[in-house]
């Protein structure tokens, strides 16, 4: 499910701002975007996110201002001293005045380097960052829950349509047997008539029984409706995504079996409609947590 949330927490002269964005993904993937020096917090951020979110590509943007913010860059004093020594030597050998400041040297390569914050600085900043992250996740969760409720309503409607199509197929079964019996009788009778023979009622009944056994889809319909009942029940639970994903696959399996066992045109058309709706369920389920 998609959504976003923002958390802004201030404490004294320090301010932490966290923005969380989530898009659909079958698995959970967390990335942190922040200034240099904050990357060390990624594992802590991911642990907090995993407590709240199970599926989705989550991007966390973090900014911390104030005394708690660790310095992201520092001066390499050894390198700067080496540049100054070379500059003094050059000025002395060319009878030039030595610059009184080192401002121009700061732009030279290797002077400003990334500074890794100390563990103490990270530990001091983390509580404020965590509070902002929780606020952002609360906002994200509200948006995702609203979207999830809307998707659940849609899936309930789709499940009801599948149930109606299943009832249509079940109601069609007695007529299918009658039509099969009549077609079989007419076909065999025509062949036997050419040879001067007659078709016995016992032989016809036996063939009809064999045909009915090969094309019996009552068991598949029962399982299909049972899966729909479980599907509806799971929609009322928290984080049912993976269970619903499995059930949608089982629904598709039963629909395929019904379609392969029945040669009736009306049932075949109904099965196509069932598969279309199951595919819609599968697409929606992929985005549920």
ChimeraX attribute file (.defattr): number of C-alpha atoms within 10 A of each C-alpha:
attribute: neighborCount
match mode: 1-to-1
recipient: residues
	/A:1	24
	/A:2	20
	/A:3	20
	/A:4	21
	/A:5	22
	/A:6	20
	/A:7	22
	/A:8	18
	/A:9	17
	/A:10	16
	/A:11	9
	/A:12	7
	/A:13	9
	/A:14	15
	/A:15	19
	/A:16	25
	/A:17	21
	/A:18	25
	/A:19	22
	/A:20	26
	/A:21	19
	/A:22	23
	/A:23	15
	/A:24	17
	/A:25	18
	/A:26	17
	/A:27	13
	/A:28	17
	/A:29	17
	/A:30	22
	/A:31	16
	/A:32	19
	/A:33	15
	/A:34	16
	/A:35	14
	/A:36	15
	/A:37	18
	/A:38	20
	/A:39	15
	/A:40	14
	/A:41	17
	/A:42	15
	/A:43	13
	/A:44	11
	/A:45	21
	/A:46	18
	/A:47	11
	/A:48	14
	/A:49	20
	/A:50	13
	/A:51	8
	/A:52	13
	/A:53	20
	/A:54	17
	/A:55	24
	/A:56	22
	/A:57	19
	/A:58	23
	/A:59	17
	/A:60	24
	/A:61	17
	/A:62	22
	/A:63	16
	/A:64	22
	/A:65	13
	/A:66	14
	/A:67	13
	/A:68	18
	/A:69	19
	/A:70	21
	/A:71	17
	/A:72	14
	/A:73	15
	/A:74	12
	/A:75	14
	/A:76	15
	/A:77	12
	/A:78	10
	/A:79	14
	/A:80	19
	/A:81	13
	/A:82	10
	/A:83	16
	/A:84	17
	/A:85	11
	/A:86	12
	/A:87	15
	/A:88	15
	/A:89	14
	/A:90	14
	/A:91	14
	/A:92	12
	/A:93	9
	/A:94	9
	/A:95	9
	/A:96	11
	/A:97	10
	/A:98	13
	/A:99	12
	/A:100	6
	/A:101	8
	/A:102	12
	/A:103	8
	/A:104	8
	/A:105	13
	/A:106	13
	/A:107	10
	/A:108	11
	/A:109	10
	/A:110	13
	/A:111	19
	/A:112	16
	/A:113	12
	/A:114	15
	/A:115	15
	/A:116	17
	/A:117	17
	/A:118	12
	/A:119	10
	/A:120	8
	/A:121	15
	/A:122	18
	/A:123	12
	/A:124	14
	/A:125	20
	/A:126	16
	/A:127	12
	/A:128	20
	/A:129	24
	/A:130	18
	/A:131	18
	/A:132	23
	/A:133	27
	/A:134	20
	/A:135	20
	/A:136	22
	/A:137	26
	/A:138	18
	/A:139	18
	/A:140	23
	/A:141	20
	/A:142	14
	/A:143	16
	/A:144	21
	/A:145	17
	/A:146	13
	/A:147	15
	/A:148	19
	/A:149	13
	/A:150	11
	/A:151	19
	/A:152	19
	/A:153	12
	/A:154	15
	/A:155	22
	/A:156	16
	/A:157	12
	/A:158	18
	/A:159	22
	/A:160	14
	/A:161	15
	/A:162	24
	/A:163	18
	/A:164	14
	/A:165	18
	/A:166	21
	/A:167	13
	/A:168	14
	/A:169	22
	/A:170	15
	/A:171	11
	/A:172	14
	/A:173	19
	/A:174	10
	/A:175	10
	/A:176	20
	/A:177	18
	/A:178	12
	/A:179	13
	/A:180	16
	/A:181	19
	/A:182	13
	/A:183	12
	/A:184	16
	/A:185	18
	/A:186	13
	/A:187	11
	/A:188	13
	/A:189	17
	/A:190	15
	/A:191	13
	/A:192	13
	/A:193	11
	/A:194	9
	/A:195	9
	/A:196	9
	/A:197	11
	/A:198	13
	/A:199	15
	/A:200	10
	/A:201	9
	/A:202	9
	/A:203	10
	/A:204	16
	/A:205	13
	/A:206	11
	/A:207	14
	/A:208	19
	/A:209	14
	/A:210	12
	/A:211	15
	/A:212	17
	/A:213	10
	/A:214	11
	/A:215	19
	/A:216	16
	/A:217	21
	/A:218	13
	/A:219	10
	/A:220	17
	/A:221	20
	/A:222	14
	/A:223	14
	/A:224	22
	/A:225	18
	/A:226	13
	/A:227	19
	/A:228	20
	/A:229	13
	/A:230	13
	/A:231	22
	/A:232	17
	/A:233	11
	/A:234	16
	/A:235	21
	/A:236	11
	/A:237	9
	/A:238	8
	/A:239	15
	/A:240	16
	/A:241	21
	/A:242	15
	/A:243	15
	/A:244	24
	/A:245	19
	/A:246	13
	/A:247	21
	/A:248	21
	/A:249	15
	/A:250	16
	/A:251	25
	/A:252	19
	/A:253	14
	/A:254	21
	/A:255	23
	/A:256	16
	/A:257	14
	/A:258	23
	/A:259	20
	/A:260	13
	/A:261	13
	/A:262	19
	/A:263	13
	/A:264	16
	/A:265	11
	/A:266	13
	/A:267	21
	/A:268	17
	/A:269	13
	/A:270	19
	/A:271	23
	/A:272	14
	/A:273	15
	/A:274	24
	/A:275	19
	/A:276	14
	/A:277	18
	/A:278	22
	/A:279	15
	/A:280	15
	/A:281	24
	/A:282	19
	/A:283	13
	/A:284	19
	/A:285	24
	/A:286	19
	/A:287	20
	/A:288	27
	/A:289	24
